[in-house]
């Protein structure tokens, strides 16, 4: 070959080498850019997390955020409530519940009739089942401030009583329970006396079934210690029903109706029953379901407050 051919081949080879070097450089630049972009992309989320973490730490250390403040208000400790102020010097109050129908303890659906009240100041607290229906046996238990219950079993000839209880605290919560013993399901009368400034008794797990009357509500007798008004609230489960609330003057025989309210299609006494009472008289109050019986066993809760 002559010199011109070799010269042309050298020029072509030089151009090819230059092109190859340029492509390689471009690839290196692109690879570096992609690597840097990937690093930035992966660093960005962690950076956001770090900022968020730092912000949270700043909120906790420098003062609560709005959300932290809300949580503190919702879940923070609450100051304990003190006892309800008493409106006068405590004195003995007495109430008698009559014709209380009890479930047999062997009944799979049995509930225990429960009465609770609060004593104010020191003084005697007595409980007595004063009547058990013929052939019946009943179990009476009492406890104070959640203590282990003390129980007695009684019959018509040997009634269960607790004559020597005593309140020795500023306020104590007493609980009285009644149930038929074994397969017995008698009716009973129950009386209790306790020192109180404002007599208030709550019945839970009463029956509001219909008939017999012993399972249709409650009947209670009391004598006010001062002029004022009785207040009775009651509610029950399962049913909408008719009911009546009657207040009698039971100072003599026969008892005289003082006040009466009828409730139609209700699930609770609405409005609460109130009526003025006289301390020179004895009263009986009776709540009864007046709708036809049902196979249900409505559970009754009632609260009686009197002067």
Backbone bond lengths (Angstrom), bond angles and torsions (degrees), N, CA, C in turn:
res aa  C-N    CA-C-N  psi(-1)  N-CA   C-N-CA  omega(-1)  CA-C   N-CA-C  phi
1 X - - - 1.458 - - 1.508 108.84 -
2 X 1.352 113.08 150.29 1.468 115.61 179.27 1.511 109.41 -87.43
3 X 1.248 114.91 176.24 1.487 119.91 -175.56 1.528 112.40 -64.79
4 X 1.334 118.02 -30.36 1.485 119.45 -177.32 1.509 110.77 -67.99
5 X 1.334 117.13 -36.86 1.478 119.18 179.58 1.529 110.55 -64.79
6 X 1.349 114.92 -47.68 1.464 117.52 177.88 1.532 112.35 -59.76
7 X 1.301 115.75 -35.13 1.478 118.97 179.50 1.511 110.60 -65.65
8 X 1.332 117.39 -40.28 1.487 120.82 -178.84 1.539 110.55 -68.59
9 X 1.360 114.64 -40.25 1.480 117.45 179.14 1.521 110.34 -63.51
10 X 1.306 117.21 -39.53 1.475 120.73 179.25 1.522 111.29 -63.02
11 X 1.346 115.41 -39.00 1.479 118.65 179.66 1.524 110.42 -64.57
12 X 1.356 115.75 -44.14 1.492 119.32 -178.88 1.514 110.75 -63.37
13 X 1.349 115.89 -44.53 1.469 119.02 178.37 1.525 111.80 -60.76
14 X 1.301 117.20 -39.29 1.466 120.52 178.99 1.517 111.40 -63.69
15 X 1.342 115.01 -41.32 1.480 117.87 178.75 1.517 110.82 -63.93
16 X 1.374 115.08 -43.55 1.474 118.04 -180.00 1.518 111.38 -61.38
17 X 1.329 116.31 -43.78 1.473 119.64 178.52 1.520 112.14 -60.47
18 X 1.316 115.81 -41.18 1.470 119.79 179.20 1.516 111.11 -62.76
19 X 1.360 114.23 -41.83 1.473 117.74 179.05 1.526 111.33 -64.10
20 X 1.352 115.50 -43.22 1.462 118.59 179.62 1.526 111.88 -62.07
21 X 1.338 115.82 -42.09 1.471 119.54 178.65 1.521 110.79 -62.67
22 X 1.326 117.52 -39.41 1.473 121.10 179.86 1.508 112.69 -66.33
23 X 1.349 115.76 -41.49 1.479 119.04 178.71 1.518 110.75 -63.93
24 X 1.345 115.24 -42.93 1.470 118.61 179.23 1.509 111.57 -61.67
25 X 1.316 116.62 -41.55 1.472 119.59 177.99 1.505 112.46 -63.45
26 X 1.318 115.94 -39.89 1.470 119.28 179.51 1.517 110.94 -64.52
27 X 1.353 114.70 -42.52 1.459 117.73 178.72 1.519 112.10 -62.03
28 X 1.313 117.69 -38.49 1.462 121.16 178.60 1.512 111.11 -64.43
29 X 1.337 116.86 -40.59 1.473 120.66 179.82 1.509 110.70 -64.75
30 X 1.372 115.65 -45.04 1.469 119.75 -179.90 1.521 110.91 -62.72
31 X 1.346 115.35 -43.99 1.464 118.69 179.35 1.495 111.80 -61.77
32 X 1.329 116.99 -41.42 1.470 119.76 178.33 1.503 111.77 -63.77
33 X 1.342 116.75 -40.66 1.475 120.62 -179.57 1.525 111.16 -64.70
34 X 1.391 113.86 -42.91 1.454 117.34 -179.92 1.527 111.04 -64.57
35 X 1.323 115.63 -40.69 1.465 119.40 179.12 1.507 111.06 -61.99
36 X 1.341 117.48 -43.15 1.462 121.51 178.83 1.499 112.05 -65.26
37 X 1.354 117.69 -38.66 1.461 121.40 179.77 1.509 110.46 -66.11
38 X 1.360 115.96 -42.49 1.462 119.47 179.23 1.511 111.10 -62.97
39 X 1.303 116.45 -42.11 1.466 119.85 178.73 1.504 111.04 -62.42
40 X 1.339 116.98 -42.50 1.456 119.97 178.86 1.517 111.36 -64.93
41 X 1.355 115.70 -40.37 1.461 119.11 -178.96 1.520 110.95 -64.09
42 X 1.325 116.94 -41.09 1.456 119.27 179.93 1.517 111.28 -74.07
43 X 1.294 117.84 -27.64 1.459 120.26 179.90 1.507 111.47 -77.29
44 X 1.301 117.80 -28.33 1.460 120.59 -174.58 1.521 112.93 -62.20
45 X 1.382 121.58 -49.94 1.463 119.84 177.60 1.511 113.31 -59.16
46 X 1.326 117.18 -42.47 1.459 117.72 -179.84 1.507 111.18 -65.48
47 X 1.271 116.23 -31.25 1.453 119.31 176.82 1.504 111.71 -67.54
48 X 1.366 116.63 -39.02 1.464 120.29 177.62 1.528 110.31 -64.82
49 X 1.335 115.50 -43.56 1.474 119.32 177.85 1.519 110.58 -59.38
50 X 1.291 115.71 -43.24 1.458 119.48 -179.59 1.512 111.41 -61.87
51 X 1.318 115.94 -41.41 1.464 119.60 178.58 1.519 110.36 -64.44
52 X 1.352 115.13 -43.55 1.469 118.42 179.66 1.523 110.63 -62.59
53 X 1.340 115.69 -43.02 1.462 119.16 179.30 1.519 111.13 -62.08
54 X 1.311 115.53 -42.09 1.459 119.00 179.52 1.519 111.01 -64.56
55 X 1.345 116.53 -38.23 1.468 119.92 179.45 1.516 110.16 -64.19
56 X 1.344 115.30 -43.76 1.462 118.22 179.54 1.514 110.88 -62.34
57 X 1.328 115.40 -41.84 1.461 118.30 178.84 1.517 110.72 -63.00
58 X 1.337 115.95 -38.05 1.456 118.89 178.85 1.519 110.68 -65.34
59 X 1.372 117.65 -39.78 1.457 120.37 178.88 1.519 111.00 -62.93
60 X 1.338 116.62 -42.97 1.457 120.15 -177.19 1.513 111.96 -69.74
61 X 1.348 116.45 -33.90 1.453 118.23 -175.92 1.513 112.43 -89.34
62 X 1.342 115.78 -34.11 1.447 118.23 -174.26 1.507 114.11 -95.63
63 X 1.324 118.48 -7.60 1.454 121.39 -177.92 1.506 109.01 142.72
64 X 1.333 119.15 148.49 1.453 121.21 -174.06 1.515 111.26 -67.64
65 X 1.328 114.01 143.43 1.461 119.31 171.67 1.514 107.91 -75.74
66 X 1.338 116.76 176.56 1.461 119.66 179.96 1.515 110.87 -61.16
67 X 1.367 115.06 -43.69 1.459 117.32 -178.99 1.519 111.20 -69.30
68 X 1.328 117.17 -39.84 1.464 119.65 177.75 1.518 110.82 -63.75
69 X 1.322 115.60 -39.05 1.459 119.33 179.01 1.516 110.83 -62.86
70 X 1.348 115.58 -42.91 1.458 118.68 178.31 1.515 111.57 -61.23
71 X 1.344 116.50 -42.59 1.456 119.32 179.50 1.518 111.01 -62.59
72 X 1.329 116.84 -39.14 1.460 119.58 -179.88 1.523 110.83 -63.46
73 X 1.342 116.13 -38.92 1.457 119.34 -179.52 1.519 111.41 -70.11
74 X 1.370 117.36 -34.52 1.455 120.21 -176.90 1.525 111.88 -76.60
75 X 1.336 116.19 -38.34 1.455 119.36 -170.97 1.519 113.05 -112.17
76 X 1.302 118.41 4.36 1.450 120.48 -178.64 1.511 111.64 -73.40
77 X 1.323 117.22 167.27 1.462 119.86 -179.33 1.523 111.58 -67.13
78 X 1.315 114.90 149.09 1.461 121.98 178.56 1.520 108.68 -113.91
79 X 1.317 116.43 136.56 1.460 120.16 179.31 1.524 109.60 -64.55
80 X 1.332 118.05 136.84 1.463 119.59 -179.97 1.520 111.32 -66.05
81 X 1.329 114.89 145.28 1.463 120.57 178.61 1.523 109.58 -80.56
82 X 1.292 116.05 140.05 1.451 120.51 176.53 1.513 110.89 -82.45
83 X 1.321 118.07 168.42 1.467 120.23 178.28 1.517 111.02 -64.50
84 X 1.316 115.60 151.09 1.459 120.64 178.08 1.524 109.35 -64.35
85 X 1.332 118.11 128.84 1.471 119.43 179.97 1.525 111.32 -58.02
86 X 1.309 116.25 138.78 1.458 120.14 179.55 1.522 110.34 -89.59
87 X 1.345 117.30 135.62 1.461 120.45 -173.93 1.514 114.57 -85.80
88 X 1.318 118.47 25.55 1.447 119.05 179.85 1.515 110.23 160.94
89 X 1.319 115.58 -177.66 1.464 120.56 -179.49 1.523 110.03 -73.41
90 X 1.351 118.11 130.22 1.461 120.05 177.66 1.525 111.72 -63.06
91 X 1.307 115.11 146.57 1.455 121.52 174.92 1.519 107.77 -148.33
92 X 1.339 118.83 163.60 1.461 120.54 -175.84 1.529 112.07 -65.69
93 X 1.335 115.60 136.48 1.463 122.89 172.55 1.521 107.47 -122.76
94 X 1.331 115.87 146.20 1.469 121.06 -179.07 1.516 109.69 -131.66
95 X 1.330 116.39 139.27 1.455 121.42 174.57 1.522 107.95 -140.74
96 X 1.326 115.95 144.65 1.465 122.14 179.36 1.517 109.52 -125.60
97 X 1.305 115.84 124.78 1.468 121.36 173.66 1.525 107.81 -99.22
98 X 1.328 116.40 129.85 1.461 120.66 -175.39 1.521 111.33 -116.49
99 X 1.334 114.11 150.76 1.467 122.17 174.40 1.534 111.83 55.45
100 X 1.336 115.67 49.71 1.465 120.86 178.72 1.532 108.33 -85.31
101 X 1.294 117.04 118.25 1.460 120.33 177.04 1.523 110.39 -78.93
102 X 1.331 116.88 128.96 1.461 121.66 -179.00 1.518 110.85 -108.03
103 X 1.315 116.19 148.36 1.457 121.55 171.41 1.525 108.80 -84.09
104 X 1.317 115.90 150.21 1.454 120.38 172.08 1.525 108.79 -73.30
105 X 1.318 117.00 140.77 1.466 119.88 -178.53 1.525 111.66 -65.88
106 X 1.340 117.81 -20.45 1.463 121.06 178.25 1.527 112.10 -84.29
107 X 1.326 117.43 -6.71 1.466 121.99 178.11 1.525 109.26 -70.74
108 X 1.324 116.56 125.63 1.468 119.94 -177.69 1.521 112.19 -62.94
109 X 1.340 118.19 -23.98 1.459 121.86 -179.90 1.527 112.44 -103.41
110 X 1.304 117.61 15.10 1.466 121.22 -174.62 1.517 111.72 -63.78
111 X 1.340 114.70 143.90 1.463 121.66 168.56 1.522 107.63 -126.30
112 X 1.313 115.67 153.21 1.464 121.45 -177.21 1.520 109.19 -97.06
113 X 1.325 117.59 122.19 1.461 120.94 176.53 1.539 107.71 -65.18
114 X 1.329 115.58 126.94 1.464 120.12 -173.47 1.518 110.42 -128.99
115 X 1.327 116.50 131.52 1.460 123.30 178.04 1.530 107.78 -121.02
116 X 1.314 116.69 132.44 1.465 120.36 178.03 1.524 110.01 -129.55
117 X 1.330 115.26 149.16 1.460 121.30 177.20 1.516 108.43 -157.68
118 X 1.317 117.24 165.38 1.462 123.02 -178.99 1.524 109.12 -117.34
119 X 1.333 115.25 128.39 1.462 119.68 175.38 1.521 109.35 -90.30
120 X 1.329 115.96 148.13 1.467 123.00 179.01 1.520 108.28 -120.82
121 X 1.331 116.62 115.32 1.455 119.51 178.79 1.510 112.16 79.84
122 X 1.324 114.84 -179.07 1.459 121.76 -176.14 1.521 111.00 -85.13
123 X 1.322 114.77 149.24 1.455 119.51 176.20 1.507 111.11 159.27
124 X 1.336 117.45 168.49 1.467 121.13 -178.79 1.522 111.83 -70.67
125 X 1.337 115.69 143.45 1.461 123.12 173.64 1.524 106.34 -127.40
126 X 1.329 116.46 120.20 1.466 120.11 -176.36 1.524 110.33 -124.85
127 X 1.336 114.43 148.26 1.468 121.79 178.82 1.512 107.47 -133.63
128 X 1.332 116.09 141.02 1.458 118.29 178.66 1.522 110.12 -155.55
129 X 1.328 116.12 128.16 1.463 120.38 165.26 1.519 105.42 -82.49
130 X 1.310 116.33 114.61 1.466 120.38 -173.66 1.524 113.12 -96.15
131 X 1.345 116.13 -7.92 1.467 119.08 178.48 1.521 109.32 -159.85
132 X 1.331 116.34 136.29 1.461 123.83 171.09 1.526 107.22 -128.36
133 X 1.315 116.60 133.45 1.460 119.91 -177.39 1.525 111.06 -60.49
134 X 1.310 115.08 154.68 1.463 121.58 -174.13 1.525 111.56 -53.77
135 X 1.335 115.27 132.25 1.453 120.99 177.31 1.520 114.68 79.67
136 X 1.332 117.77 -0.16 1.455 120.94 -174.93 1.522 113.27 -92.89
137 X 1.311 114.60 160.38 1.464 122.20 174.18 1.520 107.50 -135.89
138 X 1.337 116.71 132.50 1.461 121.13 -176.01 1.515 110.53 -130.13
139 X 1.319 115.44 151.44 1.464 122.11 178.27 1.517 108.90 -114.16
140 X 1.332 116.26 122.59 1.458 123.99 179.61 1.523 109.08 -111.73
141 X 1.334 116.70 128.54 1.459 120.97 177.54 1.520 109.60 -129.44
142 X 1.330 116.27 147.32 1.462 121.30 175.60 1.526 109.04 -133.91
143 X 1.332 115.23 151.34 1.463 119.91 168.59 1.515 108.69 -150.68
144 X 1.317 115.96 161.64 1.453 121.88 -179.58 1.515 108.89 -129.94
145 X 1.322 115.47 130.97 1.465 122.26 177.90 1.526 112.45 52.16
146 X 1.337 115.78 41.12 1.454 120.48 175.02 1.510 115.73 76.14
147 X 1.324 117.93 14.48 1.462 120.47 179.48 1.526 110.33 -70.45
148 X 1.322 115.78 169.57 1.463 120.58 176.12 1.532 108.53 -63.75
149 X 1.342 118.26 128.87 1.469 119.80 -176.82 1.532 112.61 -63.15
150 X 1.319 114.76 147.11 1.459 122.44 170.46 1.517 106.99 -107.57
151 X 1.325 117.94 129.80 1.464 121.38 -171.04 1.529 111.92 -125.78
152 X 1.330 114.08 152.95 1.459 121.90 172.29 1.521 108.67 -139.17
153 X 1.331 115.43 147.00 1.457 121.87 177.55 1.519 107.55 -111.18
154 X 1.352 116.21 132.88 1.451 119.41 -174.79 1.514 113.66 -133.60
155 X 1.307 114.95 161.99 1.467 124.10 176.96 1.524 107.79 -129.08
156 X 1.341 118.57 172.33 1.465 119.62 179.05 1.530 114.09 -56.09
157 X 1.322 117.10 -29.80 1.465 119.95 -179.11 1.523 112.83 -92.07
158 X 1.311 117.60 -14.01 1.461 121.03 179.14 1.535 107.89 -140.21
159 X 1.321 114.85 86.42 1.459 121.15 -172.44 1.536 111.02 -77.45
160 X 1.328 117.55 141.50 1.473 120.13 179.02 1.525 111.25 -79.37
161 X 1.313 116.77 126.89 1.461 121.58 179.46 1.526 110.05 -138.96
162 X 1.324 115.09 156.97 1.464 122.92 171.63 1.528 106.41 -131.23
163 X 1.332 117.58 87.47 1.463 120.94 -171.63 1.523 115.30 -84.54
164 X 1.315 118.85 -8.00 1.465 118.62 -169.51 1.524 113.75 -124.90
165 X 1.331 117.38 29.64 1.457 118.95 175.20 1.522 110.50 -71.72
166 X 1.347 115.63 161.08 1.461 119.44 -179.62 1.516 110.36 -149.43
167 X 1.318 115.94 136.03 1.461 121.88 172.22 1.521 107.56 -91.83
168 X 1.342 116.50 130.37 1.467 118.90 179.96 1.522 112.14 -131.98
169 X 1.332 117.99 14.09 1.450 122.58 177.79 1.521 109.68 -113.93
170 X 1.321 116.17 167.86 1.467 119.50 175.83 1.520 109.87 -61.55
171 X 1.345 115.96 -44.88 1.462 122.00 175.92 1.518 108.29 -142.39
172 X 1.318 117.23 134.99 1.461 122.14 174.68 1.519 108.55 -138.40
173 X 1.339 115.91 146.74 1.458 121.61 178.68 1.521 109.13 -103.21
174 X 1.318 115.71 123.82 1.454 122.75 -177.82 1.523 109.33 -109.10
175 X 1.328 115.24 145.07 1.459 121.04 178.49 1.524 109.46 -131.19
176 X 1.322 115.96 133.81 1.459 122.89 179.51 1.530 107.41 -123.06
177 X 1.322 117.64 127.19 1.462 120.26 179.38 1.521 110.35 -124.00
178 X 1.340 114.54 148.69 1.464 121.70 179.98 1.520 109.55 -137.73
179 X 1.333 115.60 138.32 1.455 121.36 174.43 1.518 108.18 -154.52
180 X 1.336 116.72 152.71 1.453 120.05 174.85 1.519 110.77 -68.11
181 X 1.309 116.07 145.62 1.463 120.46 -177.24 1.521 109.74 -88.71
182 X 1.334 115.37 125.68 1.465 122.10 -177.10 1.535 110.46 54.62
183 X 1.313 118.98 -121.74 1.469 120.63 -175.44 1.524 113.14 -90.29
184 X 1.325 117.49 1.37 1.467 120.62 -179.33 1.528 110.70 -78.04
185 X 1.338 116.78 138.47 1.461 122.26 177.56 1.530 108.62 -132.45
186 X 1.337 117.74 69.57 1.462 120.73 -174.42 1.524 112.57 -82.40
187 X 1.325 115.06 175.99 1.465 121.49 165.04 1.528 107.13 -106.17
188 X 1.352 115.77 147.61 1.459 119.64 -176.43 1.524 109.99 -139.62
189 X 1.337 114.76 159.42 1.462 122.89 168.08 1.525 107.59 -110.90
190 X 1.325 116.62 139.68 1.460 121.93 -177.46 1.519 110.02 -132.83
191 X 1.346 116.31 131.92 1.460 122.10 177.33 1.524 109.47 -124.45
192 X 1.323 116.60 136.99 1.465 118.82 170.74 1.520 110.29 -141.45
193 X 1.342 114.14 150.60 1.460 123.65 -178.43 1.519 108.11 -129.63
194 X 1.335 116.63 138.39 1.469 120.12 -178.73 1.531 110.08 -154.56
195 X 1.336 118.39 154.80 1.468 120.75 178.26 1.533 109.60 -80.39
196 X 1.305 116.36 128.63 1.457 119.56 -176.35 1.518 110.92 -155.42
197 X 1.319 115.18 150.75 1.463 120.35 173.83 1.517 110.60 -86.75
198 X 1.342 116.65 -36.83 1.470 121.97 178.09 1.519 107.92 -134.98
199 X 1.323 118.94 102.51 1.466 120.35 -177.86 1.532 111.48 -63.79
200 X 1.320 115.19 124.25 1.464 121.54 176.91 1.519 107.67 -144.11
201 X 1.328 116.76 125.74 1.456 122.56 -177.96 1.521 108.43 -125.89
202 X 1.320 116.31 134.22 1.463 121.34 177.92 1.520 109.44 -114.83
203 X 1.325 115.24 127.11 1.458 122.44 173.99 1.525 108.16 -101.96
204 X 1.324 117.15 127.85 1.455 120.86 173.10 1.527 109.00 -125.03
205 X 1.305 115.21 154.30 1.463 123.31 -178.03 1.523 112.05 60.07
206 X 1.349 115.34 35.95 1.449 118.80 167.07 1.523 108.67 -75.25
207 X 1.318 116.30 175.03 1.466 120.87 179.15 1.524 108.58 -114.17
208 X 1.337 116.04 141.73 1.466 121.41 -179.59 1.522 109.19 -133.28
209 X 1.338 114.63 51.28 1.459 120.96 -168.88 1.524 113.37 -88.12
210 X 1.304 119.72 -36.20 1.471 121.26 -177.30 1.500 110.45 137.74
211 X 1.323 118.02 -98.30 1.460 121.56 177.78 1.519 109.26 -121.02
212 X 1.341 118.23 152.34 1.459 125.60 -2.88 1.525 111.80 -66.34
213 X 1.331 115.47 167.47 1.463 120.88 -175.05 1.522 112.64 -57.67
214 X 1.320 117.46 -28.43 1.462 120.62 -179.28 1.528 112.26 -63.06
215 X 1.336 117.36 -19.85 1.458 121.59 179.07 1.528 111.53 -112.38
216 X 1.331 117.27 19.56 1.469 121.29 -173.68 1.518 113.34 -114.81
217 X 1.334 118.49 12.67 1.457 120.27 -178.44 1.515 110.19 148.59
218 X 1.333 116.13 -133.62 1.468 119.29 177.65 1.509 109.73 -153.35
219 X 1.343 114.53 160.82 1.459 122.92 173.87 1.516 107.41 -136.48
220 X 1.344 117.08 128.41 1.465 120.85 -176.94 1.516 110.04 -137.98
221 X 1.334 115.90 142.65 1.462 122.46 178.78 1.525 109.74 -119.95
222 X 1.332 116.07 143.44 1.459 120.73 -178.79 1.528 108.70 -157.63
223 X 1.335 115.32 162.79 1.454 121.66 172.84 1.516 107.81 -122.59
224 X 1.336 118.43 119.41 1.474 120.15 179.86 1.519 110.23 -61.86
225 X 1.323 116.89 150.27 1.453 121.31 176.52 1.522 111.62 -94.57
226 X 1.346 116.01 -10.16 1.464 121.78 -179.42 1.517 108.39 -158.05
227 X 1.305 116.58 166.68 1.460 120.48 175.24 1.528 109.42 -67.96
228 X 1.302 116.46 148.72 1.453 121.22 179.99 1.510 109.77 162.34
229 X 1.320 116.47 -154.56 1.461 120.13 -178.71 1.521 110.40 -132.84
230 X 1.313 114.65 148.16 1.449 121.80 173.71 1.522 107.95 -86.88
231 X 1.324 116.69 146.21 1.458 121.99 177.39 1.521 108.03 -132.15
232 X 1.322 116.34 126.33 1.465 120.72 -179.05 1.520 109.44 -130.01
233 X 1.321 115.06 127.75 1.451 121.95 174.41 1.519 108.16 -121.19
234 X 1.325 116.77 142.09 1.462 120.18 -178.62 1.514 110.01 -152.10
235 X 1.330 115.51 147.40 1.462 121.95 176.88 1.524 107.86 -149.45
236 X 1.337 115.62 161.06 1.455 119.67 -176.87 1.528 110.05 -148.55
237 X 1.316 115.28 163.59 1.460 121.17 -177.28 1.527 111.20 -96.52
238 X 1.305 116.17 166.90 1.468 126.72 164.52 1.526 116.19 75.31
239 X 1.317 119.19 -35.74 1.460 119.27 -166.75 1.528 112.87 -127.43
240 X 1.320 114.51 155.39 1.461 123.68 163.33 1.520 105.62 -108.43
241 X 1.316 117.84 127.00 1.456 119.28 -167.12 1.525 112.10 -147.51
242 X 1.317 114.78 173.57 1.456 121.96 167.90 1.525 108.61 -93.23
243 X 1.332 116.31 147.68 1.459 120.64 179.51 1.517 109.06 -151.18
244 X 1.325 115.27 161.18 1.464 120.77 175.78 1.520 109.09 -134.76
245 X 1.328 115.24 145.08 1.471 122.46 174.23 1.525 106.56 -123.61
246 X 1.338 115.61 124.44 1.458 120.19 -176.74 1.520 109.43 -128.29
247 X 1.329 116.21 133.22 1.462 122.62 174.61 1.517 108.08 -109.99
248 X 1.345 115.76 125.41 1.463 121.85 -179.21 1.521 110.46 -112.07
249 X 1.307 116.23 146.19 1.460 122.00 163.41 1.524 105.61 -84.74
250 X 1.336 115.93 107.58 1.457 120.85 -175.62 1.521 111.52 -104.14
251 X 1.328 116.58 24.32 1.469 120.41 -179.94 1.513 111.74 -67.82
252 X 1.309 117.02 -27.81 1.464 121.47 -179.95 1.524 109.83 -132.82
253 X 1.317 114.91 -175.07 1.458 122.12 179.24 1.524 109.10 -122.87
254 X 1.345 118.46 127.62 1.467 126.86 0.62 1.530 111.00 -79.09
255 X 1.320 116.04 163.81 1.462 120.97 176.45 1.524 109.86 -67.84
256 X 1.332 115.63 149.39 1.467 121.85 -176.76 1.522 109.11 -112.97
257 X 1.332 116.20 132.52 1.462 120.32 178.43 1.529 109.38 -68.43
258 X 1.316 116.69 124.74 1.459 122.91 177.79 1.526 110.87 -98.60
259 X 1.313 116.38 -39.72 1.465 121.38 -177.00 1.521 107.85 -156.10
260 X 1.326 115.37 147.22 1.463 119.27 178.45 1.522 109.71 -150.67
261 X 1.328 116.39 138.84 1.467 121.99 176.85 1.527 108.59 -128.12
262 X 1.333 114.36 143.37 1.457 121.06 175.77 1.524 108.51 -112.79
263 X 1.319 115.74 138.08 1.460 121.74 179.21 1.527 107.78 -123.15
264 X 1.328 116.30 131.77 1.465 120.71 -174.15 1.528 110.06 -124.36
265 X 1.326 116.44 122.97 1.461 120.56 177.77 1.510 113.11 64.31
266 X 1.342 117.33 53.13 1.467 121.15 -175.34 1.537 110.20 -126.61
267 X 1.321 114.78 160.42 1.463 121.63 174.62 1.530 111.33 -112.58
268 X 1.332 116.22 -0.26 1.452 121.39 174.87 1.523 108.17 -163.02
269 X 1.320 117.02 164.19 1.463 121.63 178.89 1.524 107.97 -72.49
270 X 1.316 116.18 113.31 1.460 121.03 -174.15 1.534 109.84 -140.10
271 X 1.355 116.88 114.43 1.469 127.63 1.08 1.529 111.63 -78.39
272 X 1.323 115.96 173.79 1.459 119.85 176.86 1.526 109.45 -57.91
273 X 1.336 115.56 146.08 1.458 121.03 -178.86 1.525 109.64 -81.18
274 X 1.324 116.81 125.95 1.465 121.76 175.36 1.527 108.90 -134.22
275 X 1.321 115.42 146.67 1.460 119.99 177.98 1.526 108.43 -162.08
276 X 1.330 116.26 144.57 1.465 120.44 179.37 1.518 110.92 -73.13
277 X 1.346 115.92 144.77 1.459 121.19 179.55 1.524 109.28 -133.19
278 X 1.340 114.52 158.43 1.456 123.29 -173.52 1.531 108.92 -116.09
279 X 1.329 118.85 129.75 1.465 120.35 -177.07 1.524 114.18 -67.48
280 X 1.303 118.21 -10.69 1.467 119.58 178.35 1.525 112.03 -86.77
281 X 1.336 117.31 -2.03 1.462 121.17 -175.47 1.526 111.81 -121.54
282 X 1.315 114.79 159.50 1.455 122.62 172.92 1.523 107.98 -105.69
283 X 1.332 115.89 139.13 1.462 120.32 -175.20 1.519 111.03 -122.97
284 X 1.316 114.24 154.28 1.451 121.84 170.30 1.528 107.70 -126.89
285 X 1.323 116.63 133.79 1.464 121.13 176.80 1.524 107.73 -120.48
286 X 1.336 114.85 137.55 1.456 119.38 -174.85 1.526 109.87 -135.68
287 X 1.326 116.34 124.83 1.467 122.60 173.24 1.521 107.57 -109.44
288 X 1.349 116.09 126.35 1.456 120.68 -179.35 1.516 110.66 -133.40
289 X 1.321 116.10 142.74 1.456 121.08 167.50 1.517 107.31 -80.35
290 X 1.335 116.74 130.25 1.464 120.36 -176.34 1.522 113.22 -111.85
291 X 1.335 118.21 -2.43 1.467 120.65 173.89 1.520 109.81 -74.83
292 X 1.347 117.11 162.38 1.473 119.50 176.33 1.520 111.46 -59.06
293 X 1.324 114.85 156.54 1.453 120.78 179.67 1.525 111.26 -61.69
294 X 1.323 114.39 158.72 1.458 120.69 170.80 1.513 107.85 -136.48
295 X 1.309 115.58 169.89 1.460 119.21 179.58 1.526 111.74 -80.48
296 X 1.352 116.67 -7.81 1.458 120.36 178.88 1.527 110.49 -74.11
297 X 1.323 115.19 165.29 1.457 121.22 174.52 1.523 108.60 -121.85
298 X 1.324 117.47 79.07 1.471 119.17 -179.77 1.525 111.03 -59.70
299 X 1.323 116.03 135.50 1.462 122.92 -179.38 1.527 108.32 -94.77
300 X 1.316 117.06 123.02 1.462 123.25 -173.57 1.522 111.32 -103.09
301 X 1.338 115.22 134.56 1.471 122.38 171.02 1.519 107.25 -122.22
302 X 1.315 117.32 133.07 1.466 121.14 179.83 1.520 109.80 -143.07
303 X 1.334 115.00 149.18 1.456 121.10 177.62 1.520 108.93 -130.37
304 X 1.324 116.42 127.62 1.467 122.87 -178.31 1.524 108.43 -116.86
305 X 1.313 116.17 125.78 1.476 121.96 175.64 1.530 107.79 -123.96
306 X 1.328 116.15 132.25 1.470 118.93 179.29 1.526 109.12 -142.08
307 X 1.368 116.25 159.82 1.479 118.73 -175.86 1.530 113.48 -72.39
